[in-house]
Amino acid sequence: MKKFHLIMLLFLLIGFFSSTAAKNDDAKVSDNCITCHKEKSPGIYKQWEISKHAENDVTCIDCHAAESGDKDGFDHEGALVATLVTPKDCGGCHSQEADEVNRSYHATAGKILESKDAYLAYVGGGTPAVIAGCESCHGSKMLIDENSPNKLSSKTWPNSGIGRINPDGSLGSCTACHTRHAFKKSQARQPEACSKCHLGPDHPQKEIYEESKHGNAYYTNKDEMNLKSESWVVGVDYFEAPTCATCHMSATPNQKLTHDVGDRISWTLRPPVSKYKDNHEQKRKNMEDVCAACHTKRFMEGHFVQFDALVRLYNEKFAKPATAIMKIVNDKKLKHNKANFANDIDWIYWELWHHEGRRARHGAAMMGPDYTWWHGIYDVIQNFYFEFIPAAKEFNDTDVNAAIDKLMNDDPMHQWFLTKTTAELKAAINNGEMAKIYAELFDKK
């Protein structure tokens, strides 16, 4: 029995000393990293030095250590490391956040590589445009170059796209929002963190936010937003204005912070025809809970009634008819088997929904009137009647023309274009069938 106890004690001592030796080795590697980078990349060192990671003794090797067999692992000054720090790596400490990101729409953004967006960029522009443009936001599939010092191909690195496809199988890049190496929460809470990607002719959330009263209130009261606070609950820790993070991610008195940016979005506004998301009623309630920190119930209800009506107007009056006409064109191969985007109508239809239609929908969602109308529905109207319909008629196809004639002659929303006088239209808007149809858009669920 004594012999058994001695053996067990021996094993424990071996384990203790092995563990201590390993810790000492890790500490030595860590010290080497810090000493070297402090001299050779002082900016990175200083960013890390002021971070919460440094405050909690999380050093370079804790994040950059690679395991044997990692595709992007390489020997660096006696340690096996990887340049990329992926959500899988971050999830070692931040497991809940990594899980939320993994199930979010952000994590799927790299699928642009298989979409029409990428097709157009590849054939019309070329691979350099895709890499430096599309993939910079959406994320690229990281390629390995065995001849590179860090084993990452220059064709895909650097890249911090939100849906990056990493060598370890994980999706995304935490540094898309939490800029390395400081990883400040205060930075991720500000609208600038999102505006690298959420801007421009097809999804101008940055510009819409800036023109909205929310954006105006933020930029004129930024110093009062308590951005560096450990706790950041809307209506409790700050109340001057919401940011992107406030509405889509951050905590409320009733909801915890989430890294799934779709938890509070009820509509999918990206495709040609807007669709409700799964569980959209709960997601709308989640968003209303955010609004309730500053707005009354009646105010919130009014906003969402107006927003939903605008989306339905876009869907019913423009998106569904244009999509149905394009289906006839494509099904009958009226483009004579020419490639996509080698035809005028492809471009016209694309901009109708991908640019103008999105601007209108996002403008209404974020209370940006100029983008809802002048950069949105106004452009949709002009495109639909004076570009898309004439381009479809040029095929001189019986089925296409029949669909257009039925739409223009039978649908009260379109009769104004061909069959009504100005005086008749004014009457129809005020108390006629057109007024009834538009009123129904506010009442639908």
Number of C-alpha atoms within 10 A of each C-alpha: 6 7 8 9 10 11 12 12 12 12 12 12 12 12 12 12 12 12 12 12 12 12 12 12 12 16 14 12 18 18 15 15 18 20 12 12 16 15 10 11 11 13 13 14 22 14 16 21 17 14 18 14 17 15 11 8 10 14 20 21 20 16 19 18 18 22 13 10 8 13 18 23 22 23 12 12 10 8 17 17 24 23 17 24 17 25 25 21 19 16 13 12 11 12 14 13 17 24 15 16 25 20 15 18 14 22 24 19 21 24 17 17 18 9 10 13 13 21 17 14 17 16 13 12 12 13 14 12 15 20 21 14 13 20 25 24 21 26 31 30 20 21 18 18 15 13 9 11 11 18 18 23 16 13 17 19 18 15 23 23 27 27 30 31 24 22 18 15 11 17 28 29 26 23 18 23 21 17 16 14 18 19 19 18 18 16 16 19 23 20 22 15 18 18 16 14 19 17 15 14 15 18 23 21 25 19 18 25 23 17 18 18 16 19 22 14 15 22 15 11 13 14 10 12 22 15 19 12 12 10 12 21 21 23 18 11 15 16 16 19 21 26 20 22 19 21 20 21 22 21 19 22 12 10 13 11 15 18 21 20 19 20 21 22 22 20 20 14 23 17 12 22 20 21 16 12 15 12 11 17 14 14 18 17 15 20 19 18 20 25 20 15 17 16 12 10 12 8 12 16 12 10 15 16 15 16 21 19 21 22 23 22 20 23 21 16 17 24 22 15 16 22 16 13 19 19 13 16 18 14 10 14 11 16 17 9 10 10 10 16 16 12 13 14 21 17 14 18 22 15 19 26 28 20 22 26 34 31 31 31 30 24 29 25 22 20 19 24 17 18 26 26 18 14 19 25 25 16 19 26 18 12 19 20 14 11 16 23 19 14 18 21 13 11 13 11 14 9 13 22 17 11 14 18 13 11 16 17 15 11 15 19 21 18 16 17 13 10 11 14 11 9 8 12 16 13 13 18 15 11 10 14 15 20 15 14 15 16 12 12 18 17 10 10 7
